C-alpha cells in the first residue's frame, strides 16, 4: 500500500541519519575524559589510584554526558527508522504538497532533537532550548550563551557549531531539491542558467544532493585549513569554519579577534574572503567545477552585482566612520569592510561593538542584512538577483512611460525574465515586508521597545541575529515567552520560505474544505 507523502518521509529520514551521525561527535567528546581514565587508569597528582569518591564523580559525569547526547541520538535513530518505513515507496516524482511539507517541517524536527542536549544538561528550559536550537539550525546566530567566553562545556559548544553546519547544509539541499518545486516562481528558477536544472524525479534529486554536499563540505574543509594555518586552536578553527560556511556567525565581539593587531587583520581578511564565498551561488560553483571554467563566475550578473555592492558599501561606511572620528582611516577601512560583508552575507560576525557606531552606519548594515547574498547560497535575505530584477523592472517601466509604444522586457544574463516570475518576485518582496512589519508589531506588543523589536524581527526573518543587537536588544534572557515564540516563527518563515508556509496553509485549507 502506498503511503501518502512518501518522498517527504524519505527526505526526513535522510535528515535524521545526518543528525544521528553528528550527535556521535559531541557524545564522544563528552566521554573523552571518562574513556581515557578507564583505559589509562588516570592517577592523581600524588600518583595514587583514583579514590572511590573520585571514581563515583567520574561515573556520574559519564552518565550525565551519555544521557545528554544518548537520548537525542536514540530519538533521531528511532524517528529516522519510522520515517524510512513510511517513505519506502518514494521513487516517484516529488509533488508540490510534499515539497512544501518538507521545506517547512524539517526545521521544527531538527530544532526539537537539537534542543534536547540543552534541556538534559540542565542549561536551558524547554522553550529557551528550542529557541536556541531553532536559531542555530536556521543560521540566525542569536544565542543565550557567549560561546567564545567558555560559558559551556566543549561538547555543547561543538554541538552548537554542528547544528549551524547541518542547518546550512539542509538549506543548500533544499535549494537543489524541493524549493524549486515549491517556490521556483519566486526567483529560484533564475539559477537554472547557472547550473543545476531541477527535476522532481528522485534519481536526479539524489544526484543534486551529492553535488551540493560536495561544494558545501569541500568549502568547510578549506575554511578549516585556513583557520588552522592562521594559528587558531583545532576546536576554535572548526567552530569558525562551521559557522562561517553556514552564515551562522555570532555577535560575540571576540569571534574574529586573536589579541594581536597584525594577526587580527589577517584573520579578518580571511573571514571577509570566506564570507564572500559563502554568500555566492553554490550552484554556480558546481557548474564552474564541472566545466572547469572559473570564467563563468565573472560572467554571472548576480555575482558581479554582489561584489560591486559590497565594495561600494564598504567604502561608504569606512569613509563615514573616519569622517565622524570613530576610527582612523585605515582602521575604518578594515572594520567597515569586515562588517559590511558580514551583514551583507547575513553571517552576522562582529569584531567590534557595532552597536556603538553612528546611526548612519548601523542603518546601512541593517539594510544590507535584508539584501542578503546570492540566491544559491546559504545566506538569508531577499537575495541580490531578486533585487536586480526589481531594479531592472523599475528602469523598464520608466522607459515604457516615456515611450508607450515601446516593447520592453526585463533581461538578466542575456535571458528575458518571464512576466510571471517578475510579478511573483514583486509578491515575494511584499510578503517579506509584510512579515517584517507584522513581526515587529507582535514583538513590540509583548513589551519590547520599537527599535529592538524591529531589529529582532529583521534578524530572525533574514537569519542575521546580530541585527537585533545592532538596534539595541540587550539580551535574550529578559525576553518574554511570547516574544520568543514570535521570534521562532519568524526564523521558520525566513528559512523555510514565506511562500512555502503560505503554500502549505493553502494546501491544508483546500484539503479540509474537500473533507467537509
N, C-alpha and C positions, 0 to 999 in steps of 0.2 A: 504494500500500500504506500503510495507516495505521500510524504509529509508536506504540509504547507510550508512555504518559505525555506526550502531545503538548502539553497545556497547561503541564505542568511545564517542558518545554524552552522553550516560548514565553515564559513568565514570566521564566525565567532569561535569555533573550535580551534582554528589555526592561531587565533589571537591568544587563546588560553594556553596553547602549547608554548608560545613565546613568553608569556607571563610566567608560566611554571619554570621554564629554563632560567629566566633571570632571577627568580626568587632563590634559586640554589646558591647564587653568589653571595648575597648578604647572609644567608644561612651558614655558609662555610666560613665567612669572615667572623660571624658571631661565635662560632665554635672553635676558632683557631687556637686560642689560649688553652681551652679545655683539652683539645686533642693533643696539643704539644705537651701539656702536663701529663696526660695519660701515657703518652709514648715515651717521653724522656724522663719521667719522674722528677719533675721540677722540684728543686730544693730551695730552701730559704737562704737568707744571707749568711747564716751560720753553717750552711752545708748539711743540715739535718733534714730528715724526711719531712714531707708536708704533714702537719698536725691534723688530727681528726677534725678539729673545728675548721681549719683552712680547707680541708677536703670537702666538708659539708657546704661551705660557702661557694666553692668552685662548682660543686654539683648543682646547687641551687641556681647559679648563674647559667650553667649549661642547660638546665631545664627551662629557665625563662627564655633564653635565646632560641632554644629549639621550638618552643610553643609560639614565640613571636613570629617566626617565619614558617614554621612547620604547618601551622593551622591554615594560613592562607595558601600555602603550597598544596595542601590536600584539597582545599576548596577549588583551586584552579584546575587541578588534575581531575577531580570529580565532575565539575561542570563541563570541562573540556570533553570528557568521555560522553557525557549526556548530549552535548551539542553535536559531537561527531555521529552519534547514533541517530539523532533527529535529522542530520544533514547527509545521511548515507546515499541518498539519491539526488546528488547535487549536480550531476553532469548534464545540465541543460542551460539555456540562456538565462541570464540574470533579468529579473523583472524590475519594474520601477518601484514597486512596493518593497521588494527585498533590498534594493539598493538604499532606499530612504531609511528603512528599518535599521540596516547595519550602520549607516552613517551617523545615526542618532544614538542607538542603543549601545554601541561599542564603548562609548566614553563612560556612561554610568557603570557598566560592568567592570571596566578597568579601575575606575575610582573606588568601587566597592571592595574589590580584592586588595587594591593598593593601600587602602586606609587601615586594613587590619593590623599590620605591624605597629602602627602608631597607637592604636587602641590597646592592643595586647601588651605593649611595653609600658602602658600607663602614661605615655607622654601627652596624649590629647583625648578629649571627649569624642564620641562618635561623630557629631556634626563637624567639629573642628578637623578631625582626621579626614572626613570625606571632602571637606573644603581643601585641605592640604593636598590630598591625592588628586582631586579634580584639577587643581591649579598646576600640579606637576605634569599630569598627562596631557593637559591642553597647552602646555608650554607658556602659561601665564606668568609664572615667576613670583607670585605672591606667596609668602610663607609665614608661618607662626614662629619660625626659628631663624637664627643667624647661623647658617651652616659654616660660614668661614671662621667664626669665632670659636668653634668647637663646642657648641651647646648640646650636641647629640653624640651618641656612640657612633663610631666609624661605620658600623653595619647599617644604621639608619641613614647616615649621610650617603653611603653608597646606594642604598635603595632609592633615595630621593633622586639621585642622578640617573639611575637606571629607569625610573618612571619617566623622567624627562625624555630620555633617549627612545624608549619604546613608544611614547606618545607621538614623538616626531616621526618615527618610522611608520606608525599606524596611519598618520595623516598622509604621508607620501604614498603608502599602499592604497589608500582611498582615492588619491588623485589619479592613479593609473587603473583603478578597478571600478568603483561604484559611483564616484562623484560625476564622471562624465554622463552616466546613465541618468542620474538624478537631477543634476544642475548644470549640465553642459551648456544649456542655452543661456546660462548666466555668465558665460565667458570662458569656461573650461575648454570649449571646442576651439578656441583660438590657439591652443597649444598643438593642434593636430598638424599644423605646418612644420612644427619644430621637431617632432619625433614620433611618439607612440600613437598609433591610430587605435582608439578604443574599440574593443569588441566585448559584447556581453557573454561570449562563449567562454566557458571555464578554462579550456586549454590555453587560450590566448591570454586570459586574465592571469593565469598562473605564470606564464612567461613574463608578463609585465611586472608582476610582483618581484620576481627574481632580478629583473633589471633595476627596479627601484631600490631593492636591498643592496645590490652591488654598488651603486653610486653612494647611497647613504652610509653603508658600512665602510666602504673604501675611504670616504672623506673623514669618517670618525678616526680611522687608523692614522691617516695623515696628520690630522689635528693633534692626536696623542703624541706622535713622534716629534712634532714641532714644539709642543709644550715641554716635553722631556728634554729636548735639546736646549731649551731656554733655562733649564735649571730647576724646574718645578719637581716636587716630590711625586712619586708614581700615583698616589691616591689623588692628589690635587690636580695633576695633569689629566688623569682620567675623568675627574668630575668636570673640569672645564671643557674638555673635548665633548663630553656627553651633553652638557648644557648648551654649548655653542652650536653644535650641529642641529640641535632640536629647537633653536631660538628660544630657549627657556632660561635666559640669563637672570641672575639675581640682582637685586638692588643693593647688595652689600658693597660698601664703598671700597673694600679691600679685595674685591674679586679679581681685579686686574692690577694689583699693586704688589710689589715684591720688596719694598723698603729701600730701593736704590733707584735714583733718578734714571741712570742710564739703562738699567735692566727693566725698569718700568716702561720706558719709552719703547724698548724692543718688544716687550710683551704686548703693549697696546697696539703697536704697529702690526704685529702678527694677528692680534684679535680683530683689527679692522679688516685685514685681508680675509680672514676666516668668515667673519660675519657677512662680508660682501658675497663670498662664495655661497654661503648658506642661503642668502637672500635671492640667489639666482634660480634659474629654471632647471630643476633636476632632470626633467625630460630632455631639455636641450643638451645637458651634459652627456646623457646617454647617447644621443644622436652623434655628438662630436666624437665620442669614444668608438661607437660602432662604425662610423665612416672614416675615422682617423683624420678628421678635418677640424682643427681648432679655429679655423677662419669662420666657421659657422657661428661662433659666439658673437663676433662683432657684426655679423650680418643680421642679428636679431634686433629689431627696433625696440622691444621692451627692455632688453639689457642695456642698450645704448642710452635709453632714457633714464634708466635706474642709475647708471654711473654719472650721468650729467646732473641729475637732481642731487645725488649725494655730494658731488664736488661743489656745486653752487651753494647748497645749504651749509656745507662745512665752512666754506669761505665766508658766507654771510654771518653765521654765528660767531666764528672766530674774530672777525673784524669788530662785531658789536661788543664781544667780551673784552677786546683790547681797548676799544673806544671808551667804554664805561669804567675802565681801570680795574676790572675784575681780575685779569691776568696780564702779564707781559705778552707781547705779540706771539712769540714762539710757543709759549705755554698755552695761549689761547688757541693757536692753530692745532696743537696736539689734542687738547681736551675737546675742542669744538668738533674736529673730525671724528674722534672716537665716539662721542655721544650722538652725533647726527647719524652715523652709520648704525649705531646700536639701536636707536629708536626707529630708524627707517626700516631696518630689517626685523623689527619687533623682538630683537634679542633681549633688550632691556638691561644689559650690563651697565654698570656705572663705576668709574674710577675715582670720582669725586662727588661731593654732595651737590647735585644739580638743583636740588630744591632751594638752594640759596642763590641761584643765578638770577639775573634780571628777568622781569616778566616776559620781555620780548623773546629771549632765547628759550625760555620754558615753553612758550606758546608755539614756537617753531617745532620743538621736539614733540609737542602734543599733536600737531597736525601731521608730522611725519609718521607717527605711530598709526594713524588712520590710513595713510597711504599704503604702508606695508611693502613687501618685496615683490618679486616676480610671481606670476600665477602658478608656476610649477614648483614652488619652494615650500618648505615647512612654515614659512612666516605667516603671520596673520594679516589683518587689514584688508582694505578694498582691493589691493593689488594694482601695480603700475599699469598693466595692459588695459584694465577696465577704464582707468582714468585717462589713458591715451585715447581710447575710443571716444569717451565723452568730450575730451578737448577737441578732437577732430570733428566730432558731430557739431560742436558749437561753431567752429570755423565754417563748416559746410552750410549750416543754417544761416549764417550771416551772408554768405555768398548767394544762397538761394533767395534771401530777402532783397539783396541788391539787384539780382538778375532772376526774376521769377520764372523765366522760361529755360533756365539752365538746368541740365540734368546733372546732379551731383551725387556722390556716394562716398561713404567712409571707407578708406582703404588702410590696410596695415600690412607691412611686409610685402607690398605689391599685390595683396589679395583684397577683394571687396568684402567687407563685413556685412553679412545679411541683415536686412532691416529688423528681422525678428530678434536677432542677437542683440542689436543695438537697443531696441526697445526694452528688452528684458534686463540688460545691463542698467538701464535707467531705473527699472523697477527694483533691481538689487541695491542700487545706490539709495533709493528712497527707503527701502526696508532697513538698511543698515542705520541710516539716520533716525528712523522711527524707533528702532530698538534702543539706540543710544539715548534718545530723549525719554522714552518710557522707562528705561532702566534708571536713568538719573532721577526721575520723579519718584520711582519706587524706593530708591536708596535714600533720597532726601526725606521721604515720608517716614522712614524708620529712625530719623533723628540725626543723620549725618549732614554737615553743612554743605551748601550747594556746590562749592568748588571741589572739595574732596569727593562729593557724590558724582560729579562729572568725571573726575579722574578715575574713580573706581569703576564706573560704568564703561568708560572708554577702555580702561586697562583690561577688563575682563572680556570685552567684545573683540578687541584687537589682539588678545593674547600678549599684551605688554603691561604686566602688572606694575612696572616702575612708573607708569603714568599716574597711578593713584598716589604714589609718594611724591611725584613731581608737583601735584596740585594740593599738597598739604595733608594727606592722610597720615596720621601719626603712627598708627599701628593697627593690627588686626584683632588684638585681644579685646579691645573695647567695643568692637562691633556687635550689634545685637544679632541674635539668631536669624531674625527675619532678613537682615541685611546680607548675611552670609548665604542664605538660601537664594536671594535675588542674584547675588554675585555668581553662585554656582550655575544658575540658569543662563546667565549671560555668557559665562565661559562655555557652556554647552552650545549655545546658539552660535558663538563666534567660531568654534572649532568644527562643529558638525555641519555648519552652513545654515543660515536662516531659512533658505528655501527648502532644505531637507526637513527641517522642523515643520514648516507650513505644509509641505507635501505630505508628510506622514499624518498630520492632523486632517488634511483633506481626504486622504485615503481612508482613514479611520471613520471620518464622518459619513462618507459615502457607504462604507460597509455597514455601519449602524443603521443608516437610512434604509438600505435594502432589506435588512432583517426585520425592521418594523413595518 
